[in-house]
Amino acid sequence: MRGRLIALEGREASGKSTQAEILAQRLGAVLTREPGGTALGERIRSLLLDPEATALDPRAEALLMAADRAQHVTETILPALDTGRHVVTDRYSHSSLAYQGHGRGLPVEEVGRVSDWATGGLSADLVVLVDVPADVARRRRVGSDRFELEDQAFHRRVADGYHQLAAEDPELWRVVDGTGTVEEVAARVWAAVEAHLAR
């Protein structure tokens, strides 16, 4: 039996990385992330997050994300799914739609086509959006990578993009309140995932 691919998505400082780790441990799943998830992907990640890479064109950014994703699917995700293991990924293809599409202003459909090509058509079985208000995200944000340093207008477009994507495909998406304690959020995430796995 093939494993299932569960993606956790969200704006910066939403808490999704923590929740991805908790969920993967609970499921006994492979935990991975984007950008990253492979040796090559980690090198691409360092480029994408470098705060000095201020001249990076949005299309170049989208293509770097696609290159990372292609390697990620081939090297990490598909082998695990094919052995029957579930995979929990901290970000997947919908991040590109939210960040490079809605956030950077690239045509969302074109970004989606590039991502579909990069993944060979591998879609997530479930996407969990860990959703927090802008003021909560601002208080939590402690890093200083290239995305975190973007202005509030960018972060608002990304968040709005996620909400739009979730509204357009309610069968695929589950929106989870990311406020409260780590344990409270983990319980909400688990409820969403458990219901999906029971289908």
Buried (B, 14 or more C-beta within 10 A) or exposed (E): EEBBBBBBBBBBBBBBBBBBBBBBEBBEBBBBBBBBBBEBBEEBBEBBBEEEBEEBEBBEBBBBBBBBBBBBBBBBBBEBBEEEBBBBBBBBBBBBBBBBBBBBEBEBEEBBEBBBEBBEEBBBBBBBBBBBEEEBBEEBBEEEBBBBBBEEEBBBBBBBBBBBBBEEEEEBBBBBEBBEEEEEBBBBBBEBBEEBEEE
